[in-house]
Amino acid sequence: MFNGLIESCGTVVELRPVPAGFRIRVATPLAAELGLGESIAVNGVCLTVVQTEAQTDVRTETGGTFHADISPETARVTGLGTLGAGSVVNLERSMRADARVGGHFVQGHVDATGRIETMRHEAEFHWVTVSFPPPLAPLLVRKGSVAVDGISLTVAGLDNARLVVQIVPFTWEHTNLSHLDVGATVNLECDIIGKYVIRALEVGEFARPRFEVEEQDG
């Protein structure tokens, strides 16, 4: 579980095919703090650290790297398969139980990919419009939360095919958004609360608990 507050940006050193799918290698200062088997969100996708290297990578001049495996299904339903050497990615370690939740609950389970349609600068802020697949429409609400490449953001504008978010200067400078262009693919994860509400409505009567009252003698 994550909360959508990006700890650091990393740089993809390598993305190569392996028998089980793909393996990504990311250079980041966080590498020295990662343990084998630890969960880390890469652009909002929960991956497992399978190898770490403490030495500085000369190609990125960033201290340490970590490796994670990407299954074929994950590559298909997320934007990780489109990354390449030099791509900047958002990184967040799993949240601690005693930590403040500054964003919202993010599982690292991407619902779909979106496409950046427009990026507009206004004063110190940026407005970003992202298109999304129609099945996501019921899971998004105006002023609700959405994770875009793992970043917890508030939906400022919405229709049945596009959402708009406003990016504050700090988020713009400390995430991968400033490295993206119109047409870029981003990972989208809707708020888990909305998913449970929609599921409850889908199953209808089956979602209602049934209680049987036993008749007592006498």
C-alpha positions in Angstrom: 0.0 0.0 0.0 1.2 3.5 -0.9 -0.2 7.0 -0.5 0.8 8.7 -3.7 3.5 11.0 -2.3 6.5 10.5 -4.6 9.8 10.1 -2.6 12.2 10.4 -5.5 12.5 10.3 -9.2 14.7 7.5 -10.7 16.2 7.0 -14.1 15.7 3.8 -16.1 19.1 2.3 -16.9 17.8 -0.7 -18.7 14.6 -2.5 -19.6 15.3 -6.0 -21.1 13.2 -9.0 -21.8 13.6 -12.1 -19.6 11.9 -15.5 -19.8 9.3 -14.3 -17.2 8.6 -11.0 -19.0 10.9 -8.0 -18.5 13.4 -6.8 -15.9 13.8 -3.1 -15.2 16.9 -1.5 -13.7 16.5 1.9 -12.1 19.1 4.3 -10.8 18.1 6.2 -7.6 19.5 7.4 -4.3 16.8 5.2 -2.7 18.6 2.0 -3.8 20.9 1.9 -0.7 17.8 1.8 1.5 15.9 -0.9 -0.4 15.9 -4.6 0.7 15.4 -7.6 -1.4 11.7 -8.5 -1.6 10.6 -5.0 -0.7 7.7 -3.4 -2.5 8.3 -0.2 -4.5 5.9 1.7 -6.7 7.4 2.6 -10.1 5.2 5.1 -11.9 2.4 3.9 -9.6 3.0 0.2 -10.3 3.8 -2.0 -7.3 7.0 -4.0 -8.1 9.2 -6.2 -6.0 12.9 -5.5 -5.6 14.9 -8.5 -6.7 18.4 -7.0 -6.8 20.3 -3.9 -5.6 23.6 -2.4 -6.4 25.2 0.2 -4.2 27.7 1.6 -6.6 27.1 4.8 -8.6 25.9 4.2 -12.1 28.3 6.1 -14.4 25.6 6.6 -17.1 23.2 8.4 -14.8 25.7 9.6 -12.1 23.1 8.5 -9.6 24.1 6.5 -6.5 22.9 2.9 -6.7 20.4 0.9 -8.7 17.7 -1.7 -8.1 16.2 -4.3 -10.3 12.6 -5.5 -10.5 10.7 -7.9 -12.7 7.7 -6.9 -14.8 5.3 -9.7 -15.8 3.9 -9.7 -19.4 0.4 -8.8 -18.0 1.8 -5.8 -16.1 3.6 -4.7 -19.2 0.4 -5.0 -21.2 -1.9 -3.1 -18.8 0.5 -0.4 -17.7 2.9 2.0 -19.4 6.0 0.3 -18.0 6.5 -1.6 -21.3 6.9 1.7 -23.1 9.9 2.9 -21.0 13.4 2.9 -22.2 16.9 3.9 -21.0 16.8 7.4 -19.8 13.1 7.5 -18.9 12.4 9.3 -15.6 10.1 7.4 -13.3 8.3 8.2 -10.0 9.3 6.1 -7.0 7.6 5.5 -3.7 8.3 2.9 -1.1 5.4 1.2 0.6 3.9 3.2 3.4 4.5 2.5 7.1 1.6 1.7 9.4 2.6 4.5 11.7 3.0 7.1 9.0 0.7 10.0 8.1 -1.3 9.5 4.9 -0.6 12.7 3.1 -2.2 11.7 -0.2 -4.8 8.8 -0.4 -4.6 5.0 -0.3 -2.9 3.8 -3.5 -2.6 0.0 -4.0 -0.1 0.1 -6.9 -2.6 -1.8 -9.0 -3.1 0.2 -12.2 -6.7 0.3 -13.6 -5.7 1.5 -17.0 -3.4 3.8 -18.9 -4.3 7.3 -20.0 -2.9 9.7 -22.5 -1.8 13.3 -21.9 -4.0 15.5 -24.1 -2.9 19.0 -23.1 -0.5 20.6 -20.7 -1.1 24.3 -20.0 1.0 26.6 -17.8 -0.8 29.2 -15.7 1.1 31.5 -13.3 3.1 29.0 -11.2 0.8 26.1 -11.8 0.2 23.6 -14.6 -3.1 22.2 -15.9 -2.9 18.7 -17.3 -5.7 17.0 -19.2 -5.6 13.2 -19.4 -7.9 11.0 -21.5 -9.0 7.7 -20.1 -10.9 4.5 -21.2 -14.7 4.7 -20.9 -14.9 1.9 -18.2 -13.1 4.2 -15.7 -15.7 7.0 -15.9 -17.9 5.7 -13.0 -14.8 5.4 -10.8 -13.8 9.1 -11.1 -15.5 12.0 -9.4 -14.9 15.7 -9.4 -12.8 16.8 -6.4 -12.0 13.1 -5.8 -8.6 11.4 -5.8 -6.7 9.7 -8.7 -3.2 8.4 -9.0 -1.4 9.5 -12.2 1.9 7.7 -12.6 1.6 7.1 -8.9 1.1 10.7 -7.9 -1.9 11.4 -5.7 -3.8 14.2 -7.4 -7.3 15.8 -7.1 -9.6 15.7 -10.1 -10.3 19.4 -10.9 -12.3 18.8 -14.1 -14.0 15.8 -15.5 -16.2 14.5 -18.4 -16.8 10.9 -19.6 -13.5 10.7 -21.4 -11.1 13.2 -19.9 -9.9 14.4 -16.5 -8.1 17.6 -15.6 -5.6 18.0 -12.7 -3.8 21.1 -11.5 -0.1 20.5 -10.6 1.4 22.7 -7.9 5.0 23.8 -8.4 6.5 21.4 -5.9 4.9 18.4 -7.5 5.9 19.6 -11.0 9.5 19.9 -9.9 9.8 16.7 -7.9 8.0 14.2 -10.1 8.3 13.0 -13.7 5.5 15.2 -15.0 7.9 17.9 -16.0 9.7 15.3 -18.2 6.5 14.3 -20.1 5.0 15.7 -23.3 1.6 15.7 -24.9 0.8 12.2 -26.1 2.7 10.5 -23.3 1.2 7.4 -21.7 0.5 7.6 -17.9 -0.7 5.0 -15.4 -4.1 5.6 -13.8 -5.4 4.1 -10.5 -8.8 5.2 -9.3 -9.6 5.6 -5.6 -10.2 2.2 -3.9 -13.3 3.6 -2.1 -15.0 4.2 -5.3 -14.3 0.7 -6.5 -16.0 -0.8 -3.5 -19.0 1.4 -4.0 -19.4 0.4 -7.6 -18.9 -3.3 -6.7 -21.6 -3.1 -4.1 -24.0 -1.6 -6.6 -23.1 -4.3 -9.2 -23.9 -7.2 -6.9 -27.1 -5.6 -5.7 -29.0 -7.9 -3.3 -25.9 -10.1 -2.8 -24.2 -7.2 -1.1 -26.9 -7.0 1.6 -26.2 -9.1 4.7 -29.0 -11.6 5.6 -29.8 -12.4 9.2 -31.9 -15.4 10.2 -33.8 -15.1 13.5 -34.1 -18.4 15.2 -37.4 -19.2 16.8 -37.1 -20.0 20.5 -39.4 -22.5 22.3 -41.7 -21.4 25.0 
